[in-house]
C-alpha cells in the first residue's frame, strides 16, 4: 500500500505540500505542483488512512454509494434507487462487503466532502446518475478512487459505468411508433443536464427524423405548461410521445387527462424504466425495461473487483433495451 511519503517523492514535493492538497488547504500550492500530486495519487493508488486510528488502513471492505437525494422518504419516493440498492446490497453482502450511503446534496463544498466522508472509509464508490456539470466524479477520479457510474455513461478515463443503452432505447421506441403508423413524433425530456435524456433523445431522433418535436421539461417548468405547449401545436401535434423516463410520461398523461385528452385515443405515450408507478396509477404504459436490480448487482461486483485489482481496466457496459408494449401505444388507424 502506497504511503504519503511515496506520493511526495514521486511528485517531487514535500509531505506537507501533499497533505495540503489532500486536505483542501492548497491555496498557496502552484497549479503545476498540485497536478503532479494528484497524478501521483492516481498512479500509486494512494488512499489516505481512515480517521479512526484503530481501523485497518489497507482495505476496509466498504463501498460508498452516492445517490442524488436523501430527503423525504427516499426509498419509497424513488423506486429507481430502491431497486439499485437492493442489488448493490445483495452482491456486496454476498462478498462480505458493507455499503455506506451518501447523498450528492451533501456536496456543498466540492472536494471537502470527499476528504471528510470518503477517504479511508470507502475503498470504491458507486455514483448514481452523476452529471458532467457536477464535480463529484472528477474529484474522485483525480484522486484515483475506483468509481462505477450507474445511469450515466462514463465520460472520464479510468471510470467505469453500467446502464441500459440509452441511445438504443430511444431508437427502439421511435421504431415502435413508426411500426404503429405514427409519423409525427415527439420527445419529452429535460434540458441537457441529464446525460441519459440527451442520449435517449438523440437515439429517438435518429429514427424519427429532424422533424421530431422536442417538448422541453425543466426543474422550474410545470408539466401543465409543457402540455399546453403540446396542445398549442394544434394539427401539427405529434401523435406519439416518448417520455425520457416513466415518471415524466405518467405526469404528461395525467395532465393530458385534465384537458380532456385520452391515451392512446388522442396520443400514444411510452417511457423508460418499466416502473411500478404506472401500475399503481392504473396506466398500462409502454416502456423499456430497466433491469435495475441486475445493474446494482453488477455495479457492486465491478467496484469490488477494481478495488481488489487496481490494474483492472475500466469498462463501459450498455445493456440492450427490451421494449414492453402495452395499451398506452396503439396503431394510428385504430
N, C-alpha and C positions, 0 to 999 in steps of 0.2 A: 504494500500500500504506500503510495507516494506521500511525502511529508511536505510541509510548507517550506522547509529548507531547500528541498529539491526544486520546488517551483521557483523560489527566489534565484537559485543558481542558474536554472535554465533560462530565466528571463533576464538575468544579469542585473538584478536589483537587490535591495536589502530585504530581509524578512519583514521589517516594519512597513516597507512600501507595499509588499504583497498583502499584509494584514489590512492596511488602509483601503486597498482596492476591494478586498473581500468583505469589508465591513462598512463600505459606503462612505468612508471619510477620506475620499481621494480627490478633494477639490484642488489640491496643490500638486497632484501627480500628473505629469505631462501625458497627453493622449498616446504617444508612441509607447511609453513605458506601460501604460495601462493595457494597451492592446497586446503587448508581449506577455504580460502577466496572465491575461485571460487565455491567450493562445497556449501558454504553458500549462495552465489549469486543465484545458481540454486535452492536450497531448498526454499529460501524465494521469488523466482521470482522477485528479486530486479532489478529495471530498473532505472539507473541514470536519474535525471531530465533533461529536454530539455535545450539547450543552451540559448534559448530565455526565459528570466525571466518571461515574461508575459504570457507564454504558459502554459496551464493546464498540470501538470505533471502526472496526473493519466493515462488517455488513450487518445492518440492523434487521434485515428480513422484513422490511416495511415499505410498502408502496404509498405514494401520495396520489390522491385523486382530486383534481381541481375541477369543480363544476361552476357554471356561470353564476348561480344564485342559490343562497340557502335561506331565503326569507319565506315566512308564511307557509308551513307545511310542504316542504319542497318535494318529498317523495310522492305525496298524494297529488300535488298540483302538477308535477312533471313526470308523467308516465315514462317519458324518454329516459330520464336519469334513473328512475326506479329499475327499469329493465336492465340498463347497463350495469348498475351497481350490483344487481343480482348475479350477473355473470362474472363480474370482477371479483366479488367476494367468494364465489364458488371456486374459481380457479386458484385464487390466492390462498384460500383456506386449504385446498387440496394439496398445495405445495408447501404448506407450513408458513405462509407469509401473512402479515397483517396489513390493513389498509387504513390510512388516515385521510379524512375528507376535509378539503379546504374549499372556501368559496372565492371565486375570482373577484367578488365585490370587496374582499378584504385588501385588494391590491391597491391601496390608496397611494402608497409611496413605492413606486416600482423599484424593485431591486432590494429594498429593505425587507419587504415581505419574504423574499427568497432567503435572505440571510437569517431572519428571525425564525422562520417557520419550517424551512425545508433542510438547510444544511445540516448534515449529520444525523437527521432524523428519518429521512426517506432516501432509499437507495435509488429509486427511479420514480418518475412521475407520469401519470396518465392525465391528459388535459382534454376536457370535453368542449368541443366546438369553439376553439380559440380562433381569433381573427387576426389577420396581419396588422391591423391598426393598433393592436394591443401588444405590449412589450413582454407579456408573460413568457411565451415560448422562446423568443430571442434571449431573454435574460437567463433562462435555464440552459439553452443551447450554448451560450457563450461560456458557461461555467462547466461544460462537459457532463451535465446531468443526463442520463438516458431518458429520453422523452418519447412517449407514444401519444399521438393525437387521435381523437375519435370525433367524427362528424365534420372534419375539415381536412382536406388533403394537405399533407406536409409540404411546406414551401421552402424550408431551410435544409441545408445539408446536415446529415447525421441525425435527422429527426425522422422517426417512423410514424406511420398513420394507418388506420384501418377504417373503412367506411363502405357504404354501397357506392357503386359507380354513379355519381350524381349526373354527369353528362349523359350517360346512357339511360338513366331513369327518365330524364326529360325527353329523350328520343322515343323511348318506349311508349310514354303516354301520348305524345304527339301522333305517333303512328297509329295508336289505338283509336284516337279521334278521327284520323283520316280514314281508317278502315270502316268506321261507322258513317262515313259520308260527310263529315264536317270539313269545311274549307276555311271558315273564318275562326281562327284560334286565338285564345288569349291566355296570358300567364300572369298570375297574381303573386307578387313577391316583394321582399324588402329591397331597399336600395342595396348597393353592393357592400355593406358592412357584414354580410353573411356570405362566405365563400360558397357554401353549398347552394344557396339560392342563385347565385350567379352561374354556377356550373349547370344547374338544372335548367335555367333559362336558355343558356347557350345550346344545350342539347335539344331542348324543345324547339327553339327557333331554327336549328339546323334542319329539322324535318318540316316544321310549319311554314318556313319561308320568312322573308323580310317583312311581309305584311302582318306578321304576328303582333297582336296588340299587347302591350305590357302595362298592366294596372299596377301602379306603384303604391305599395304599403309603406308606412314608416311608423316609428315609435310614437310620433306626435299626431299622426293622422288617424282619425276614427274610421272604422270599417264602413260606417254609414256614408262617409264621403267617397270612399272607393266605389261603393255600389251605385251611388248617384252618378259618378263619372261613367260607370258602365251603362247605366240607363240612358244617360245623355247622348250616347253614341247612336241611339235610335236604330234604324235599319242596318247600320254598319256594325252593330254589336256582334262580338264573337258568339258562336253557337256552342262552343265548348271551351271551358276554362280549366287550367291546371293551377291549383294552389301549391306553392313551393313546399308546404307540408300540410298534413291533415288538419291541424288546428286552424290554419288560415282558411282552408277550403270550407271547413264547417262554419266558421264565423261568416264567411261570404254567403253560404247557403241560408243561414239563419236571418241575415239582414235582407236577403232577397225575398224571403217569405213575408217579411213585414211590408214589403212593397207590392205584394200580390203575385210575385213570380214563383213558379214551381220548378223544382229539379226532379227529373230531367225534362219535363214537358217544355220548358222555355229555354233551358240551357243545360248542357251536360257538364258535370264537375268531377274532377279527380284530384287526388293528393298523393302524398308520400308519407309513409311510416306504418300504415295499416294499424293505426292507433285504436285502442279500445274506446276512446272518447266518442267515436262515431256510433258505436253500438249503444252506448249509454244514452245518446241523444236520439236513437231510433232512426239513424240515417244509414242507408246501405251505400257506403261511399266506395267508389272505385279507387284503388290505392296501390302503390308499390310497397311490397313487404320490406320492412327494415328489421333484419334479424338482430335486434339489439342485445339479446341475451348472449348469442353467439359472438357478437362483436366484443362484448365485455369480457368473455372468456378468453378470446384470442388476444385482446389488448393486454390483459394481465400476463398472459404467457409471454408475449413479446417483450414486455417491460422487464419481467424477471430474467428472461434469457439474456437480455442485453446487459443487465447488471452482472450476471454470473460470467458472461463472456464479453469483456469490454471491447474486444476486437471484432465482434459480430457486426456485420454491415447493417445499416438501417434499411428498412423496406417500406414500400407503399403498397398496401393491399386494397384493391377495389373489388367488392363483391358484386356479382351480376344481379341486376334488379329483376324481381319477379312481379309481374302485374297480376293483380287480383281484381278482375272485372266484377262490378256489382251494379245495382239498379240506378245509381246516380249518373251513369253514362248510357246513352241509347242511340240507336241508329237515327240519323237525322230525319228520315222519311217516316219513322214510326209514329 
